[in-house]
């Protein structure tokens, strides 16, 4: 029997698998210190293509936010609050949770996430 977190994550994935259903669009991206743990989750809301991402919300946690039912419930509420019709999300961990130019120098590599050094961040997208 799936856990509550698995059910909620599946609901988000199902929204993404429906494809483009119009604006507004929500983007869901997972980040982590390696490709197994999502310690950061970022959701962006784009009212339409000409505006781009107008609002974002970030969650941080350990060990893996994909297993955190409370966070995933908040993500669904955030998407619903903004009337999101389409969702695009990463199918896996996109990369390091630290921000270039903020947590480490622009053009450099994160010293805290050895795993991502020199690795491509080409995870497939759902949606």
TIRO-2110 file (N, C-alpha, C; in Angstrom, 1 decimal):
// TIRO-2110
0.9, -1.2, 0.0, N, 1, A
0.0, 0.0, 0.0, CA, 1, A
0.9, 1.2, 0.0, C, 1, A
0.6, 2.2, -0.9, N, 2, A
1.5, 3.4, -1.0, CA, 2, A
1.3, 4.3, 0.3, C, 2, A
2.4, 4.9, 0.6, N, 3, A
2.4, 5.9, 1.7, CA, 3, A
1.6, 7.1, 1.2, C, 3, A
1.3, 8.0, 2.2, N, 4, A
0.6, 9.3, 1.8, CA, 4, A
1.5, 10.1, 0.9, C, 4, A
2.8, 10.1, 1.2, N, 5, A
3.7, 10.9, 0.4, CA, 5, A
3.8, 10.4, -1.0, C, 5, A
3.8, 9.0, -1.2, N, 6, A
3.8, 8.4, -2.5, CA, 6, A
2.5, 8.8, -3.3, C, 6, A
1.4, 8.8, -2.6, N, 7, A
0.1, 9.2, -3.3, CA, 7, A
0.1, 10.6, -3.7, C, 7, A
0.6, 11.5, -2.9, N, 8, A
0.7, 12.9, -3.2, CA, 8, A
1.7, 13.2, -4.3, C, 8, A
2.8, 12.6, -4.3, N, 9, A
3.8, 12.7, -5.4, CA, 9, A
3.2, 12.2, -6.7, C, 9, A
2.5, 11.1, -6.6, N, 10, A
1.8, 10.6, -7.8, CA, 10, A
0.8, 11.5, -8.4, C, 10, A
0.1, 12.2, -7.5, N, 11, A
-0.9, 13.2, -8.0, CA, 11, A
-0.2, 14.4, -8.7, C, 11, A
0.9, 14.8, -8.2, N, 12, A
1.7, 15.9, -8.9, CA, 12, A
2.2, 15.4, -10.2, C, 12, A
2.7, 14.2, -10.3, N, 13, A
3.2, 13.6, -11.5, CA, 13, A
2.1, 13.4, -12.5, C, 13, A
0.9, 13.0, -12.0, N, 14, A
-0.3, 12.8, -12.9, CA, 14, A
-0.7, 14.1, -13.6, C, 14, A
-0.6, 15.2, -12.8, N, 15, A
-0.9, 16.6, -13.4, CA, 15, A
0.1, 16.9, -14.5, C, 15, A
1.3, 16.5, -14.3, N, 16, A
2.4, 16.8, -15.3, CA, 16, A
2.2, 15.9, -16.5, C, 16, A
1.8, 14.6, -16.3, N, 17, A
1.6, 13.7, -17.4, CA, 17, A
0.5, 14.1, -18.3, C, 17, A
-0.5, 14.9, -17.8, N, 18, A
-1.6, 15.3, -18.7, CA, 18, A
-1.2, 16.3, -19.8, C, 18, A
0.1, 16.8, -19.7, N, 19, A
0.6, 17.7, -20.7, CA, 19, A
0.1, 19.1, -20.6, C, 19, A
0.3, 19.8, -21.7, N, 20, A
-0.1, 21.2, -21.7, CA, 20, A
-1.6, 21.4, -21.8, C, 20, A
-2.2, 22.0, -20.8, N, 21, A
-3.6, 22.2, -20.8, CA, 21, A
-3.9, 23.7, -20.7, C, 21, A
-2.9, 24.5, -20.9, N, 22, A
-3.1, 25.9, -20.9, CA, 22, A
-2.4, 26.6, -19.7, C, 22, A
-2.6, 27.9, -19.6, N, 23, A
-2.0, 28.7, -18.5, CA, 23, A
-3.0, 28.8, -17.4, C, 23, A
-2.5, 29.1, -16.2, N, 24, A
-1.1, 29.2, -15.8, CA, 24, A
-0.4, 27.8, -15.7, C, 24, A
1.0, 27.9, -15.8, N, 25, A
1.8, 26.7, -15.8, CA, 25, A
2.6, 26.6, -14.5, C, 25, A
2.7, 25.5, -13.8, N, 26, A
3.5, 25.3, -12.7, CA, 26, A
4.7, 24.5, -13.0, C, 26, A
5.9, 24.8, -12.5, N, 27, A
7.1, 24.0, -12.7, CA, 27, A
7.5, 23.5, -11.3, C, 27, A
7.9, 22.2, -11.3, N, 28, A
8.3, 21.5, -10.1, CA, 28, A
9.6, 20.9, -10.3, C, 28, A
10.6, 21.3, -9.5, N, 29, A
12.0, 20.8, -9.7, CA, 29, A
12.6, 20.4, -8.4, C, 29, A
13.2, 19.2, -8.4, N, 30, A
13.9, 18.6, -7.2, CA, 30, A
15.4, 18.8, -7.4, C, 30, A
16.0, 19.1, -6.3, N, 31, A
17.5, 19.3, -6.2, CA, 31, A
18.0, 18.5, -5.0, C, 31, A
19.3, 18.1, -5.1, N, 32, A
19.8, 17.4, -4.0, CA, 32, A
21.3, 17.3, -4.1, C, 32, A
21.9, 16.8, -3.0, N, 33, A
23.4, 16.7, -3.0, CA, 33, A
23.9, 15.6, -3.9, C, 33, A
23.0, 14.7, -4.3, N, 34, A
23.3, 13.6, -5.2, CA, 34, A
22.0, 13.3, -6.0, C, 34, A
22.1, 12.2, -6.8, N, 35, A
20.9, 11.9, -7.6, CA, 35, A
19.9, 11.0, -6.9, C, 35, A
20.1, 10.8, -5.5, N, 36, A
19.2, 9.9, -4.8, CA, 36, A
18.3, 10.6, -3.8, C, 36, A
18.7, 11.8, -3.3, N, 37, A
18.0, 12.6, -2.3, CA, 37, A
17.6, 14.0, -2.7, C, 37, A
16.4, 14.3, -2.6, N, 38, A
15.9, 15.6, -2.9, CA, 38, A
15.8, 16.4, -1.6, C, 38, A
16.8, 17.3, -1.4, N, 39, A
16.8, 18.1, -0.2, CA, 39, A
16.2, 19.5, -0.4, C, 39, A
15.9, 19.8, -1.7, N, 40, A
15.3, 21.1, -2.1, CA, 40, A
14.2, 20.9, -3.2, C, 40, A
13.1, 21.6, -3.0, N, 41, A
12.0, 21.5, -4.0, CA, 41, A
11.6, 22.9, -4.3, C, 41, A
11.6, 23.2, -5.6, N, 42, A
11.2, 24.6, -6.0, CA, 42, A
10.0, 24.5, -7.0, C, 42, A
9.0, 25.3, -6.7, N, 43, A
7.8, 25.3, -7.5, CA, 43, A
7.7, 26.8, -8.0, C, 43, A
7.6, 26.9, -9.4, N, 44, A
7.4, 28.2, -10.0, CA, 44, A
6.1, 28.3, -10.6, C, 44, A
5.5, 29.5, -10.6, N, 45, A
4.2, 29.7, -11.3, CA, 45, A
4.4, 30.7, -12.4, C, 45, A
4.0, 30.3, -13.6, N, 46, A
4.0, 31.2, -14.8, CA, 46, A
2.6, 31.4, -15.2, C, 46, A
2.1, 32.7, -15.0, N, 47, A
0.7, 33.0, -15.5, CA, 47, A
0.5, 32.8, -17.0, C, 47, A
1.6, 33.1, -17.8, N, 48, A
1.5, 32.9, -19.2, CA, 48, A
3.0, 33.0, -19.8, C, 48, A
3.1, 32.6, -21.0, N, 49, A
4.5, 32.6, -21.6, CA, 49, A
5.1, 33.9, -21.7, C, 49, A
4.4, 35.0, -21.8, N, 50, A
5.0, 36.3, -22.0, CA, 50, A
5.5, 36.9, -20.6, C, 50, A
4.9, 36.4, -19.5, N, 51, A
5.3, 36.9, -18.2, CA, 51, A
6.5, 36.1, -17.7, C, 51, A
6.5, 34.8, -17.9, N, 52, A
7.5, 33.9, -17.4, CA, 52, A
7.1, 33.6, -15.9, C, 52, A
8.1, 33.1, -15.1, N, 53, A
7.8, 32.7, -13.8, CA, 53, A
7.6, 34.0, -12.9, C, 53, A
6.4, 34.1, -12.3, N, 54, A
6.1, 35.3, -11.6, CA, 54, A
6.2, 35.1, -10.1, C, 54, A
6.1, 33.8, -9.7, N, 55, A
6.2, 33.5, -8.2, CA, 55, A
6.8, 32.2, -8.0, C, 55, A
7.7, 32.1, -7.0, N, 56, A
8.3, 30.8, -6.7, CA, 56, A
8.1, 30.5, -5.2, C, 56, A
8.2, 29.3, -4.9, N, 57, A
8.2, 28.8, -3.5, CA, 57, A
9.2, 27.7, -3.4, C, 57, A
10.0, 27.7, -2.3, N, 58, A
11.1, 26.8, -2.1, CA, 58, A
10.9, 26.0, -0.7, C, 58, A
11.0, 24.7, -0.8, N, 59, A
11.0, 23.9, 0.4, CA, 59, A
12.4, 23.3, 0.6, C, 59, A
12.9, 23.1, 1.8, N, 60, A
14.2, 22.5, 2.0, CA, 60, A
13.9, 21.4, 3.1, C, 60, A
14.6, 20.3, 3.1, N, 61, A
14.4, 19.3, 4.1, CA, 61, A
15.4, 18.2, 3.9, C, 61, A
15.4, 17.2, 4.8, N, 62, A
16.3, 16.1, 4.8, CA, 62, A
15.6, 14.9, 5.4, C, 62, A
15.6, 13.7, 5.0, N, 63, A
16.6, 13.3, 3.9, CA, 63, A
16.0, 13.5, 2.5, C, 63, A
14.7, 13.3, 2.2, N, 64, A
14.2, 13.4, 0.9, CA, 64, A
12.8, 14.0, 0.9, C, 64, A
12.6, 15.1, 0.3, N, 65, A
11.3, 15.8, 0.2, CA, 65, A
10.3, 15.0, -0.5, C, 65, A
10.7, 14.1, -1.4, N, 66, A
9.7, 13.3, -2.1, CA, 66, A
9.0, 12.3, -1.2, C, 66, A
9.5, 12.1, 0.0, N, 67, A
8.9, 11.3, 1.0, CA, 67, A
8.2, 12.1, 2.1, C, 67, A
8.1, 13.4, 2.0, N, 68, A
7.5, 14.2, 3.0, CA, 68, A
6.1, 14.6, 2.6, C, 68, A
5.1, 14.0, 3.2, N, 69, A
3.7, 14.2, 2.8, CA, 69, A
3.3, 15.6, 3.1, C, 69, A
3.7, 16.2, 4.2, N, 70, A
3.3, 17.6, 4.5, CA, 70, A
3.8, 18.5, 3.4, C, 70, A
5.0, 18.4, 3.0, N, 71, A
5.6, 19.3, 1.9, CA, 71, A
4.8, 19.1, 0.6, C, 71, A
4.6, 17.8, 0.2, N, 72, A
3.9, 17.5, -1.0, CA, 72, A
2.5, 18.0, -1.0, C, 72, A
1.9, 17.9, 0.1, N, 73, A
0.5, 18.5, 0.3, CA, 73, A
0.5, 20.0, 0.0, C, 73, A
1.5, 20.7, 0.6, N, 74, A
1.7, 22.1, 0.4, CA, 74, A
1.9, 22.5, -1.0, C, 74, A
2.7, 21.6, -1.7, N, 75, A
3.0, 21.9, -3.2, CA, 75, A
1.6, 21.8, -3.9, C, 75, A
0.8, 20.8, -3.7, N, 76, A
-0.5, 20.7, -4.4, CA, 76, A
-1.4, 21.9, -4.0, C, 76, A
-1.4, 22.3, -2.8, N, 77, A
-2.1, 23.5, -2.4, CA, 77, A
-1.7, 24.8, -3.1, C, 77, A
-0.3, 24.9, -3.2, N, 78, A
0.3, 26.1, -3.9, CA, 78, A
-0.2, 26.1, -5.4, C, 78, A
-0.1, 24.9, -6.0, N, 79, A
-0.5, 24.8, -7.4, CA, 79, A
-1.9, 25.1, -7.6, C, 79, A
-2.8, 24.6, -6.7, N, 80, A
-4.2, 24.8, -6.8, CA, 80, A
-4.6, 26.2, -6.5, C, 80, A
-3.9, 26.8, -5.5, N, 81, A
-4.2, 28.2, -5.2, CA, 81, A
-4.0, 29.2, -6.4, C, 81, A
-3.0, 28.8, -7.2, N, 82, A
-2.7, 29.6, -8.4, CA, 82, A
-3.5, 29.2, -9.6, C, 82, A
-4.4, 28.2, -9.5, N, 83, A
-5.2, 27.8, -10.6, CA, 83, A
-4.4, 27.1, -11.7, C, 83, A
-3.3, 26.5, -11.4, N, 84, A
-2.4, 25.9, -12.4, CA, 84, A
-3.2, 24.9, -13.2, C, 84, A
-3.1, 25.0, -14.6, N, 85, A
-3.7, 24.1, -15.5, CA, 85, A
-2.7, 23.1, -16.0, C, 85, A
-1.5, 23.4, -16.1, N, 86, A
-0.4, 22.6, -16.7, CA, 86, A
0.7, 22.5, -15.7, C, 86, A
1.4, 21.4, -15.6, N, 87, A
2.6, 21.2, -14.7, CA, 87, A
3.7, 20.5, -15.5, C, 87, A
4.9, 21.1, -15.4, N, 88, A
6.1, 20.5, -15.9, CA, 88, A
7.0, 20.2, -14.7, C, 88, A
7.5, 19.0, -14.6, N, 89, A
8.4, 18.7, -13.5, CA, 89, A
9.5, 17.8, -13.9, C, 89, A
10.6, 17.8, -13.1, N, 90, A
11.7, 17.0, -13.3, CA, 90, A
11.4, 15.5, -12.9, C, 90, A
11.9, 14.6, -13.7, N, 91, A
11.7, 13.2, -13.4, CA, 91, A
13.0, 12.7, -12.7, C, 91, A
13.2, 13.2, -11.5, N, 92, A
14.4, 12.9, -10.8, CA, 92, A
15.0, 14.2, -10.2, C, 92, A
16.3, 14.1, -9.8, N, 93, A
17.0, 15.2, -9.2, CA, 93, A
17.7, 16.0, -10.3, C, 93, A
17.4, 17.3, -10.3, N, 94, A
17.9, 18.1, -11.4, CA, 94, A
19.4, 18.5, -11.1, C, 94, A
19.8, 18.7, -9.9, N, 95, A
21.2, 19.0, -9.6, CA, 95, A
21.3, 19.5, -8.2, C, 95, A
22.4, 20.2, -7.9, N, 96, A
22.8, 20.6, -6.6, CA, 96, A
21.8, 21.6, -6.0, C, 96, A
21.5, 21.5, -4.7, N, 97, A
20.5, 22.4, -4.1, CA, 97, A
21.1, 23.8, -3.9, C, 97, A
22.3, 24.0, -4.0, N, 98, A
23.0, 25.3, -3.8, CA, 98, A
22.9, 26.2, -5.0, C, 98, A
22.9, 27.5, -4.8, N, 99, A
22.7, 28.4, -6.0, CA, 99, A
24.0, 29.1, -6.4, C, 99, A
24.2, 28.9, -7.7, N, 100, A
25.4, 29.5, -8.3, CA, 100, A
25.3, 31.1, -8.2, C, 100, A
26.4, 31.6, -7.8, N, 101, A
26.5, 33.1, -7.6, CA, 101, A
26.0, 33.5, -6.2, C, 101, A
25.4, 32.6, -5.4, N, 102, A
24.9, 32.9, -4.1, CA, 102, A
25.7, 32.0, -3.1, C, 102, A
25.6, 30.7, -3.3, N, 103, A
26.3, 29.7, -2.4, CA, 103, A
27.7, 29.4, -2.8, C, 103, A
28.0, 29.6, -4.1, N, 104, A
29.3, 29.4, -4.6, CA, 104, A
29.5, 30.3, -5.8, C, 104, A
30.8, 30.6, -6.2, N, 105, A
31.1, 31.6, -7.3, CA, 105, A
30.4, 31.2, -8.6, C, 105, A
30.0, 32.3, -9.3, N, 106, A
29.5, 32.2, -10.7, CA, 106, A
30.5, 31.4, -11.5, C, 106, A
30.0, 30.4, -12.3, N, 107, A
30.9, 29.6, -13.2, CA, 107, A
31.7, 28.6, -12.5, C, 107, A
31.6, 28.5, -11.2, N, 108, A
32.4, 27.5, -10.4, CA, 108, A
31.5, 26.3, -10.1, C, 108, A
32.1, 25.4, -9.3, N, 109, A
31.4, 24.2, -8.9, CA, 109, A
31.1, 24.3, -7.4, C, 109, A
30.0, 23.7, -6.9, N, 110, A
29.7, 23.8, -5.5, CA, 110, A
30.7, 22.8, -4.8, C, 110, A
31.3, 23.4, -3.7, N, 111, A
32.2, 22.6, -3.0, CA, 111, A
31.5, 21.6, -2.0, C, 111, A
30.2, 21.9, -1.8, N, 112, A
29.5, 21.0, -0.8, CA, 112, A
28.9, 19.8, -1.5, C, 112, A
28.8, 19.8, -2.8, N, 113, A
28.1, 18.8, -3.5, CA, 113, A
29.0, 18.1, -4.6, C, 113, A
30.0, 17.4, -4.1, N, 114, A
31.0, 16.8, -4.9, CA, 114, A
30.4, 15.9, -6.0, C, 114, A
29.2, 15.3, -5.7, N, 115, A
28.6, 14.4, -6.7, CA, 115, A
28.3, 15.1, -8.0, C, 115, A
27.9, 16.4, -8.0, N, 116, A
27.5, 17.1, -9.2, CA, 116, A
28.6, 17.7, -10.0, C, 116, A
29.8, 17.7, -9.4, N, 117, A
31.0, 18.3, -10.1, CA, 117, A
31.2, 17.6, -11.5, C, 117, A
31.1, 18.4, -12.6, N, 118, A
31.3, 17.8, -13.9, CA, 118, A
30.2, 16.9, -14.5, C, 118, A
29.1, 16.8, -13.7, N, 119, A
28.0, 15.9, -14.2, CA, 119, A
27.0, 16.8, -15.0, C, 119, A
26.4, 16.3, -16.0, N, 120, A
25.3, 17.0, -16.7, CA, 120, A
24.1, 16.9, -15.9, C, 120, A
23.2, 17.9, -16.0, N, 121, A
22.0, 18.0, -15.3, CA, 121, A
20.8, 17.8, -16.3, C, 121, A
20.9, 16.7, -17.1, N, 122, A
19.9, 16.5, -18.1, CA, 122, A
18.9, 15.4, -17.7, C, 122, A
18.2, 15.7, -16.6, N, 123, A
17.1, 14.8, -16.3, CA, 123, A
15.9, 15.0, -17.2, C, 123, A
15.2, 13.9, -17.4, N, 124, A
14.0, 14.1, -18.3, CA, 124, A
12.9, 14.9, -17.5, C, 124, A
12.0, 15.5, -18.3, N, 125, A
10.9, 16.2, -17.8, CA, 125, A
9.6, 15.4, -18.0, C, 125, A
8.7, 15.7, -17.0, N, 126, A
7.4, 15.1, -17.2, CA, 126, A
6.5, 16.3, -17.5, C, 126, A
5.7, 16.2, -18.5, N, 127, A
4.8, 17.3, -18.8, CA, 127, A
5.1, 18.0, -20.1, C, 127, A
END
